[in-house]
């Protein structure tokens, strides 16, 4: 890995950071206070992102995207991580899994999503199936040439304004020496499909305004044309396109941690006690040193994992390590930033208490810290026969 960015990558960083500072920051207090993103604000962010040429920048040029590499896209996400999740969502990064679209699906879903004409959301988690994906109960059975879907999904981010949902559903079961093993199929489900309901989910202390929704399927009929990938091939689609999304979580954690650190560093230099800046006291200065060391380490872990993907190398363990370390690092850094500020850190005069709240979910979604540790240890032990 080359340590340092080229001129084009530096331009990507400065462009996105400027966008976040000018188009995202001004609306953050309103969104955190109301839990809503005004429609006109969302549309303005989306329009400006398209004009900037960054909408769907995670897609290749041949389908209309910006064609950024994994490393370059990680840089984009890192800068977006500095801003409100509810607002930067409209910067527009459709699910890469849409690259699995075939034939007419490309015209109905892939290309409109890349152009910003239709928005998507991804639905996998259920009330009884989070980390255990094969434990899902939402299922589909064949009936008169269609698939009939019944069940519930929850914690579905972005479904409040999505035009269609990418849904993982159980479509069969195999008997194995370790017990029953469900087969999973991926479906493209349009909003408004009979038997398909999207309703409000739970109120979360993290990322206010970035809503989670509940999806309900009640004898929802879907034709074969709505199957994404192969029937019973949901895990293949998932493994090919989704595991790299953990890099997004890691990079955004790094960006948010750097913003929290900037507040702490400035405060440590400007706040005086006993006749000198508090940063000169070891109790504060050493915290500042630990914070930047952890942030830099998480940054390098994340960019190294992204570069492995660009070189076509296996990166599952490296991505898991980046997601694990960066999400846990963010918790430590936001907590330390509040400690540096003392009582003021918990006041809404500063956004630190929001960063602190937002940080908590990062160790849970896209695979909990425990799941990441399982992935890492399994990758290390399997070659040894353990």
C-alpha positions in Angstrom: 0.0 0.0 0.0 1.2 3.5 -0.9 1.0 5.8 2.1 -0.3 9.0 0.7 -3.0 10.1 -1.8 -2.4 11.2 -5.4 -3.7 14.6 -6.7 -7.0 13.2 -7.9 -7.7 11.5 -4.5 -6.8 14.7 -2.6 -9.3 16.5 -4.8 -12.0 13.9 -4.0 -11.4 14.4 -0.3 -11.4 18.2 -0.4 -14.5 18.3 -2.6 -16.6 16.0 -0.5 -15.4 17.7 2.8 -16.3 21.1 1.5 -19.8 19.7 0.4 -20.4 18.3 3.9 -19.3 21.5 5.6 -21.5 23.7 3.4 -24.5 21.5 2.6 -24.8 19.1 5.6 -23.5 20.9 8.7 -26.0 23.9 8.5 -29.0 21.5 8.8 -27.7 19.1 11.5 -29.2 20.9 14.5 -32.7 21.0 13.0 -32.6 17.4 12.0 -31.4 16.3 15.5 -34.0 18.4 17.2 -37.0 17.4 15.1 -35.9 13.9 14.0 -36.9 14.8 10.4 -35.2 15.8 7.2 -37.2 18.5 5.5 -38.1 17.3 2.0 -36.8 20.4 0.3 -33.4 20.0 2.1 -33.2 16.3 1.0 -34.0 17.2 -2.6 -31.4 20.1 -2.6 -28.7 17.8 -1.3 -29.5 15.2 -3.9 -29.6 17.8 -6.7 -26.3 19.3 -5.8 -24.7 15.8 -5.5 -25.8 15.0 -9.0 -24.5 18.3 -10.3 -21.2 17.6 -8.5 -20.9 14.3 -10.3 -20.8 12.2 -7.2 -24.2 10.6 -7.1 -23.8 6.8 -7.3 -20.1 7.3 -7.3 -19.8 3.7 -6.0 -21.0 2.3 -9.4 -18.8 1.7 -12.5 -18.9 4.1 -15.4 -20.4 1.5 -17.7 -23.7 1.8 -15.8 -23.6 5.6 -15.4 -21.6 5.8 -12.1 -18.5 7.8 -11.4 -16.4 4.6 -11.4 -14.4 5.3 -8.3 -12.1 2.6 -6.9 -12.8 0.9 -3.6 -10.1 3.1 -2.0 -11.5 6.3 -3.6 -15.0 5.4 -2.5 -13.7 4.8 1.1 -12.3 8.4 1.0 -15.8 9.7 0.0 -17.5 7.8 2.8 -14.8 8.9 5.3 -15.6 12.6 4.6 -19.4 12.0 4.6 -18.9 10.4 8.0 -18.2 13.8 9.4 -21.8 14.9 8.8 -25.3 13.8 9.9 -26.2 10.3 8.6 -29.8 11.4 8.0 -28.6 14.2 5.7 -25.6 12.6 3.9 -27.9 9.7 3.0 -29.2 11.9 0.2 -25.7 12.2 -1.2 -26.8 9.0 -2.9 -25.0 5.7 -2.9 -27.4 3.0 -4.1 -26.8 -0.6 -3.0 -24.0 -2.2 -5.0 -26.0 -5.4 -5.0 -28.0 -3.9 -7.8 -25.1 -4.8 -10.1 -26.7 -8.3 -10.0 -29.6 -7.0 -12.0 -30.2 -8.8 -15.3 -32.2 -7.9 -18.5 -35.3 -5.8 -17.8 -34.2 -5.4 -14.2 -31.5 -3.0 -15.3 -34.0 -0.6 -16.9 -36.5 -0.9 -14.0 -34.0 -0.7 -11.0 -30.3 -0.4 -11.7 -30.1 2.5 -14.2 -32.9 4.6 -12.5 -31.1 4.1 -9.1 -27.8 5.2 -10.5 -29.4 8.3 -12.1 -31.1 9.2 -8.9 -34.6 8.7 -10.3 -35.5 5.8 -8.0 -34.2 5.1 -4.5 -33.6 1.7 -2.9 -33.3 0.2 0.6 -32.0 -3.2 1.8 -34.0 -5.5 4.0 -32.5 -8.5 5.8 -32.9 -8.1 9.5 -36.0 -9.5 11.3 -37.3 -9.4 14.9 -35.9 -12.9 15.4 -33.1 -12.9 13.0 -30.3 -10.4 13.1 -26.8 -11.8 13.1 -28.3 -15.3 12.4 -29.4 -14.5 8.8 -30.4 -18.2 8.2 -32.8 -17.9 11.1 -35.1 -15.6 9.1 -38.8 -16.5 9.2 -40.0 -14.2 6.3 -40.6 -16.7 3.6 -41.9 -17.2 0.1 -43.6 -20.2 -1.5 -44.5 -21.0 -5.0 -48.2 -20.6 -6.0 -49.6 -20.5 -9.6 -46.3 -19.4 -11.0 -45.7 -16.6 -8.5 -43.9 -16.3 -5.2 -46.1 -15.6 -2.2 -44.3 -13.8 0.6 -45.3 -13.6 4.2 -43.4 -12.2 7.2 -41.8 -9.2 8.7 -38.5 -7.2 8.5 -37.4 -4.5 10.9 -34.6 -2.0 11.4 -34.7 -1.2 7.7 -32.9 2.0 7.0 -34.0 4.2 4.2 -37.2 2.4 3.6 -39.2 5.5 4.5 -38.5 7.2 1.2 -37.4 4.2 -0.9 -39.2 3.4 -4.2 -38.2 -0.3 -4.0 -36.7 -2.6 -1.5 -34.1 -5.3 -1.9 -35.4 -8.1 0.3 -33.8 -11.4 1.5 -36.4 -14.1 2.0 -36.3 -17.8 2.9 -37.4 -19.9 -0.1 -36.7 -23.4 1.1 -34.8 -25.6 3.6 -32.1 -28.3 3.3 -31.4 -31.0 5.8 -27.7 -31.1 6.8 -25.7 -33.0 9.4 -25.8 -29.8 11.5 -29.6 -29.5 11.1 -31.9 -27.6 8.8 -30.3 -25.0 6.6 -32.6 -22.4 5.0 -32.2 -21.4 1.3 -32.3 -17.6 0.8 -33.5 -15.7 -2.3 -33.3 -12.0 -3.0 -36.3 -10.1 -4.4 -36.9 -6.6 -5.7 -40.1 -5.3 -4.2 -41.7 -2.1 -5.4 -43.4 0.2 -2.9 -47.1 -0.1 -3.3 -47.1 -3.8 -4.3 -50.3 -5.4 -2.9 -49.7 -7.2 0.3 -46.6 -5.1 1.1 -46.7 -2.5 3.8 -44.0 -0.1 5.0 -44.6 1.5 8.4 -42.7 3.5 11.0 -40.2 1.6 13.1 -38.6 2.4 16.4 -37.2 5.7 17.8 -33.4 5.4 18.1 -31.1 7.6 20.1 -28.5 7.2 17.3 -28.7 9.2 14.1 -31.9 11.0 14.6 -33.7 11.6 11.4 -32.2 8.5 9.8 -35.2 6.3 10.3 -35.6 2.6 10.5 -38.8 1.1 9.2 -40.8 -2.1 9.6 -41.8 -4.1 6.5 -44.8 -6.4 6.5 -45.6 -9.0 3.9 -49.1 -10.5 3.9 -49.6 -12.8 0.9 -47.5 -10.5 -1.2 -47.3 -12.0 -4.7 -44.1 -11.5 -6.7 -43.4 -12.8 -10.2 -40.1 -14.5 -11.1 -39.0 -11.2 -12.8 -38.6 -9.8 -9.2 -35.9 -12.3 -8.3 -32.4 -10.7 -8.1 -29.8 -13.3 -9.0 -30.7 -17.0 -8.8 -33.5 -18.6 -6.9 -32.0 -19.9 -3.6 -28.9 -17.9 -4.5 -29.4 -15.1 -2.0 -26.2 -15.9 -0.1 -24.2 -15.9 -3.3 -25.5 -12.4 -4.2 -24.9 -11.3 -0.6 -21.4 -12.5 -0.4 -20.4 -11.0 -3.8 -21.8 -7.5 -3.2 -22.6 -6.8 0.4 -19.7 -7.8 2.6 -17.7 -4.7 1.5 -20.4 -2.4 3.0 -18.7 -2.9 6.3 -15.9 -0.7 4.9 -18.5 2.1 4.7 -19.2 1.8 8.5 -15.5 1.8 9.3 -14.7 4.8 7.1 -17.6 6.8 8.4 -16.5 6.1 12.0 -13.1 7.5 11.1 -14.6 10.6 9.6 -16.8 11.2 12.6 -14.0 10.5 15.0 -11.8 13.1 13.3 -14.5 15.7 13.7 -14.9 14.9 17.4 -11.1 15.1 17.8 -10.9 18.5 16.1 -13.3 19.8 18.7 -11.3 18.3 21.5 -8.0 19.6 20.2 -9.2 23.1 19.8 -10.8 23.1 23.2 -7.6 21.7 24.8 -5.6 24.6 23.2 -8.1 27.4 24.0 -9.5 26.5 27.4 -7.3 27.8 30.3 -7.1 26.5 33.8 -4.4 27.3 36.4 -2.9 29.9 34.1 -2.3 27.6 31.0 -4.1 25.7 28.2 -5.5 22.5 29.6 -3.8 20.6 26.8 -0.5 21.2 28.6 -1.6 19.0 31.5 -0.7 15.4 30.9 -4.2 14.2 31.9 -5.5 16.0 28.8 -2.5 16.0 26.5 -2.1 12.2 26.8 -5.8 11.7 25.9 -5.3 13.9 22.8 -2.3 11.8 21.8 -4.2 8.5 22.3 -7.2 9.8 20.3 -5.2 10.7 17.2 -3.1 7.5 17.4 -6.3 5.4 17.4 -7.9 7.4 14.6 -4.9 7.1 12.4 -4.7 3.4 13.0 -8.3 2.9 12.1 -7.9 5.0 9.0 -5.0 2.9 7.8 -6.7 -0.4 8.6 -9.7 0.7 6.6 -7.9 2.1 3.5 -5.7 -1.0 3.5 -8.8 -3.2 3.3 -10.2 -1.1 0.5 -7.0 -1.3 -1.4 -7.0 -5.1 -1.1 -10.3 -5.1 -2.9 -8.9 -3.0 -5.7 -6.1 -5.5 -6.1 -8.5 -8.4 -6.2 -7.2 -9.9 -3.0 -9.3 -11.6 -0.3 -10.2 -9.0 2.2 -13.0 -10.5 4.4 -10.8 -10.6 7.5 -9.2 -7.2 6.9 -12.7 -5.6 6.4 -13.9 -7.2 9.6 -10.9 -5.9 11.4 -11.4 -2.4 10.1 -15.1 -2.4 11.0 -14.4 -3.8 14.5 -11.6 -1.5 15.4 -13.0 1.7 13.8 -16.4 1.3 15.4 -15.0 0.6 18.9 -12.4 3.4 18.4 -15.2 5.9 17.7 -16.8 5.0 21.0 -13.6 5.7 22.8 -12.8 8.9 20.9 -16.2 10.5 21.4 -16.2 9.6 25.1 -12.7 11.1 25.5 -13.7 14.3 23.5 -16.5 14.8 26.0 -14.1 14.2 28.9 -11.8 16.9 27.6 -14.7 19.4 27.4 -15.8 18.5 30.9 -19.4 19.4 31.7 -19.7 21.5 28.5 -19.2 18.3 26.5 -22.7 17.1 27.5 -24.4 20.4 26.6 -26.0 20.9 23.2 -23.9 24.0 22.6 -21.5 21.4 21.1 -22.4 18.4 18.9 -20.3 16.1 21.0 -23.2 14.6 22.9 -24.8 13.8 19.5 -21.6 12.2 18.2 -21.6 10.1 21.5 -25.1 8.9 20.9 -24.6 8.3 17.2 -21.4 6.2 17.9 -23.3 3.5 19.9 -25.0 1.9 16.9 -21.8 1.5 14.9 -20.8 -1.5 17.0 -24.2 -3.2 16.2 -25.3 -2.7 12.6 -23.6 -4.3 9.6 -22.5 -7.0 11.9 -21.9 -6.6 15.6 -18.4 -6.5 17.1 -18.9 -10.1 18.2 -19.7 -11.2 14.6 -16.6 -9.3 13.3 -14.4 -11.1 15.9 -16.0 -14.4 14.8 -15.1 -13.7 11.1 -11.6 -12.7 12.0 -10.9 -15.8 14.2 -12.6 -18.2 11.8 -10.4 -16.8 8.9 -7.2 -17.4 11.0 -8.2 -20.8 12.4 -9.7 -22.5 9.3 -6.3 -23.0 7.5 -5.0 -24.8 10.6 -8.0 -27.2 10.5 -9.6 -25.7 13.6 
